[in-house]
Amino acid sequence: MPAPSAAPRHKGFRPGGPRSEESGGRPRRWGPPRRKACRFCVDRVVEIDYKNMTLLRNFITERGKLISGRSTGNCAKHHRMLTRAIKRARNIALLPYIVF
């Protein structure tokens, strides 16, 4: 028989777990994890400018690789636009292809 622990453990409760806004700060007890919102959809961006280096640098790694849409939370439409803008910026030497 296991020794009794100092604090009682309640089923389904994790201290410091994820909090849900709509439930008044209570932890979420079931369901898939929340998906990140596309920042371009939230801001209602129509076109991603390839000359905006501060924006494009957020979506590439230090080595110059593209960060996936799953990691950044971008939707497929805006991720395609972002990829096109990064490729155009690389073509006119605003962004590096690779960094050693």
N, C-alpha and C positions, 0 to 999 in steps of 0.2 A: 504494500500500500504506500503511495507516494506521501511525502511529508507535506503538511499544509504550508502554503506560501504565505507571505506577509500580507499581501493584498489579494482580495477576492477577484477572481477572473470571471467576467461576464461574457456570455456567448455573443459574438457579433460586434463587440466593441473593441476598437483599437485606440489607445490613448495617442493623441497626436496624429490621427489619421486624416484623410482628406475631408475638408469641410465643404458643404454645399451651400450656395447663397440662398437658394429658394427654400431650403428647409430651416432657415433661421440659425445657421451655424452648427447644426447637428451633423455628425459624420454620415456619409453615404454608406448604405449597408449592402447594396447589391447593384448589379448592372455593369455595363462596360465603362471604362474610364472616359472622362470627358475629352472630346476632340478639341484641339486648338482652333480658334476662329481665324480665318484668312484675314490678314491685316489689310489687304487691298480691297476685299469685299466690305469690310467694316468702314473704311475710308471712302468707299465708292470710287475707286481709281478706275478711269476708263483706259488709259494708256500708260505704260511704264516707260519712262524716258531713259535711254541708254547713256545720256550724259550726266545723270545724277549718280555720281560715284559714292556718295555717302550712303545712299539707299542700297546700291548693288553690292557694296562691300559687306553688308549684313548677311548676304546669302551665299558667300563663298568662304572657304576655309583659308587658313594662312598659306596653305600650299597652292591655292588657286582653284580648288575643286568646288563644284556646285554642291550645296547642301540640299538634301532631298526635300520634297514637298511634305512628306510625312513628318520630318523633323521640324520644319519651320511652320507647318500648319497651313500652308497655302493650298488653295483649291487648284484643280487641274488647269483651269483656264488661265489663272494668273501665274501659275508656275510655268506654263508655256510662254507667256508674255515675258516673264522674268528671264527665262533661258534665252529667248531671242535677244533681249536687251543686253545680257551679259556677253553673248557671242558677238554682237555688234560692237560693244565697247572693247572687247579683246581685239577685234579686227582693226580698229583704228588706234590701237595701243593705249587706250585709257585704262585697261585692266591687263594684268599679265596672264599669259596662258598657263604657265607653271612658275613656281618659285622654288628655288633650291635651298 
